[in-house]
Structure formats: structure tokens, C-alpha cells
């Protein structure tokens, strides 16, 4: 028996939003760690990010990064990017085209920083920017930070580097792999169009 979303565009949207919403809090969700791809001229870069917010009402997805990260410089030159999600068990892939907004030291980052746990804040406390060349293997942190020997108050020093990338969704391509026959659809959120595609 095929699922409700096999040949129903509305059910497809309900399905992928439920998966995105779940991924924000469910550490076991495959959708929690999408591939984020950004580019400027010949500089094309991709990496895994952690989905931190899913907002269907406003068509927004968010993740966190360090202001000093190379991807921030790329996004300042070209705000267009892509997120790719894949769930092996569900056999569902999402290719999401987005327009990115870099948020640092504003109301968006304040709200997210409050929810960022003590253990996670240390990522923003490194002396050198992410990607800096090092003469030896390193986390970039002094041993005190590696041992979590710092207070919540001391962790506030990382706020200056804490950055929220807000991704406004432009379009979503859905692919469902099924033995009976794959199904593929596109949702153009800018022009409010939906269409089936050949898988």
C-alpha cells in the first residue's frame, strides 16, 4: 500500500514539513543534518549543518554558524544557496533552494543564543576562526574549554561570533523512491506553483 503522499501534492507538503519540524528537536532524524551548499564565482562549498528552526508559516529554515566561518563571506557575496536533505529509511530527498540572511548581534541571534546550551557555546569561543591552518591537531580551544571548565557567564564571550543563517525558501524539490515507481514534485514558493516532475 502506497502512503498518502504518493500521488497527492498537499500530502507531500504535510509530510516534508512534519519531517523538518521533527528534525529540529529529534537528534536521530536524518533531516537534522542537511548538506548546505553555497557558491560565489568559482568558489563552491558544501558542508553538513544542524537544522535549528523550521517555520512553515513563513517558509523559513535556520542553522547556526560562526561569524568568522568562510561560508559567511560567501553568503555576503551571494545570498542564494541550497540545502539537501535525505532520509534513507523514508526514502525521501528534499532539494531546497533558499535565500540566506546573515544574522549577528540582533534580535534573531539573541533569541537563538538564549536556547543554545552551555556545551554548544564553546564552539564560538575559539581564538582563531574556523578553517585556520594549525601546526598540530587541534580543536582550536584552550584545554580549559575542552574540559567544559567555564561558566555560563564566561560563555557569553562567544556571542559576538554566534551567527544565525536564516534561509527563506524559494523552492523545494521532493523525490520519493518507491519500488512501484519513484515520484518527484516541485513546489515553487515564490510563484506559488506546484508541479509533478519525471523522477
C-alpha positions in Angstrom: 0.0 0.0 0.0 1.4 3.4 -1.0 1.5 6.3 1.5 -1.0 9.2 1.3 1.7 11.4 -0.2 2.5 9.1 -3.1 0.3 11.0 -5.6 -1.0 13.9 -3.6 0.8 17.3 -3.6 -0.8 18.6 -0.4 0.1 15.4 1.5 3.7 15.7 0.2 3.9 19.2 1.7 2.4 17.9 5.0 4.9 15.1 5.1 8.1 17.1 4.4 7.1 19.8 6.9 6.4 17.3 9.6 9.9 15.8 8.9 11.6 19.2 9.1 9.7 20.1 12.2 10.7 16.8 13.9 14.3 17.3 12.9 14.7 20.4 14.9 14.3 18.5 18.2 14.9 14.9 17.2 18.7 14.2 17.2 18.0 10.8 15.5 16.3 12.4 12.5 18.2 12.2 9.2 16.7 15.6 8.3 18.5 17.2 11.3 21.8 17.3 9.4 21.3 18.5 5.8 24.1 19.4 3.4 24.3 23.2 2.9 25.8 24.4 -0.4 26.8 28.0 -1.2 28.8 29.5 -4.0 30.4 32.6 -5.4 32.0 32.6 -8.8 34.4 29.6 -8.8 34.2 29.2 -5.0 31.6 26.4 -4.5 31.4 24.9 -1.0 29.3 22.4 0.8 29.1 21.1 4.4 26.8 19.5 6.9 24.8 21.9 9.2 22.4 21.3 12.0 18.8 22.3 11.4 17.8 24.6 14.3 14.4 26.0 13.2 11.6 25.0 10.8 8.9 27.6 10.2 6.2 26.5 7.8 4.1 29.7 8.2 7.0 31.9 7.0 8.8 29.3 4.8 12.0 29.7 6.9 14.7 27.2 7.9 17.6 28.2 10.2 21.0 27.0 11.3 23.9 28.4 13.4 27.4 29.2 12.4 30.5 31.2 13.4 30.6 34.8 12.0 34.3 34.1 11.1 33.4 31.0 9.0 34.3 31.1 5.3 30.7 30.4 4.3 29.6 33.7 5.9 31.9 35.6 3.4 30.5 33.6 0.5 26.9 34.3 1.6 27.7 38.1 1.9 28.6 38.0 -1.8 25.8 35.6 -2.9 22.8 35.0 -0.7 21.5 32.2 -2.9 22.2 28.7 -1.6 20.8 25.2 -1.3 20.0 22.6 1.4 19.8 18.9 0.6 18.0 16.5 3.0 17.8 12.7 2.7 16.2 10.2 4.8 17.3 6.6 4.0 14.5 4.9 5.9 11.8 7.1 4.4 13.5 7.1 1.0 12.8 10.8 0.7 15.1 13.5 -0.6 14.5 17.3 -0.5 16.4 19.8 -2.5 15.7 23.2 -1.1 16.7 26.5 -2.8 17.0 29.3 -0.4 17.9 33.0 0.0 20.1 33.5 3.1 20.2 36.3 5.6 23.2 36.5 7.9 22.2 37.5 11.5 24.7 38.6 14.1 24.1 40.5 17.3 20.5 41.2 16.6 17.0 40.1 17.9 17.2 36.8 15.9 20.6 35.8 17.4 19.5 36.9 20.9 16.5 34.6 20.7 18.6 31.6 19.5 21.6 32.3 21.8 19.3 32.0 24.8 18.3 28.5 23.7 22.0 27.5 23.0 23.2 25.1 25.6 26.4 25.5 27.7 28.0 22.6 25.9 27.4 24.1 22.5 28.5 27.6 23.3 32.2 26.6 23.4 32.2 26.4 19.6 32.1 30.1 19.4 34.9 30.7 22.0 37.9 29.7 19.8 40.6 32.3 19.4 41.1 31.6 15.7 38.4 31.5 13.0 37.2 28.1 11.8 39.4 26.8 9.0 42.6 28.5 10.3 45.7 26.5 9.5 47.3 24.9 12.5 50.7 23.3 13.0 49.2 20.4 15.0 45.8 18.6 15.5 43.6 21.0 17.5 40.0 21.8 18.5 41.0 25.4 18.5 40.2 25.7 22.1 42.3 26.0 25.2 42.2 22.8 27.4 40.0 24.6 29.9 37.3 24.9 27.3 37.7 21.4 26.1 37.1 20.2 29.6 34.0 22.4 29.9 35.6 24.2 32.7 33.9 27.5 32.0 30.8 29.2 33.4 27.6 30.1 31.6 28.7 33.8 32.2 32.1 33.1 30.6 30.3 31.5 27.6 28.8 34.9 26.8 32.1 35.9 25.2 31.1 33.6 22.3 28.0 35.6 21.5 30.0 38.1 19.3 30.8 35.2 16.9 27.4 33.4 17.1 25.5 33.8 13.9 22.1 32.6 12.7 21.7 31.9 9.0 18.0 32.4 8.2 17.1 30.6 5.0 14.0 31.9 3.1 12.7 29.0 1.0 12.3 29.8 -2.7 11.6 26.3 -4.0 11.5 22.7 -2.8 12.0 19.6 -5.0 10.7 16.4 -3.5 11.8 12.9 -4.5 10.3 9.7 -3.1 11.9 6.4 -4.1 9.4 3.6 -4.4 9.6 0.1 -6.0 6.3 0.8 -7.8 7.7 3.9 -9.3 9.5 6.9 -7.9 7.6 10.2 -7.5 9.1 13.7 -7.9 7.5 17.1 -7.5 8.5 20.7 -7.3 7.0 23.5 -5.2 7.8 27.0 -6.3 7.1 29.1 -3.3 8.0 32.4 -5.0 5.5 32.0 -7.8 3.1 29.7 -5.9 3.3 26.9 -8.4 3.3 23.1 -7.9 4.1 20.5 -10.5 4.9 16.9 -10.9 8.3 16.1 -12.4 9.7 13.0 -14.1 12.0 11.3 -11.4 
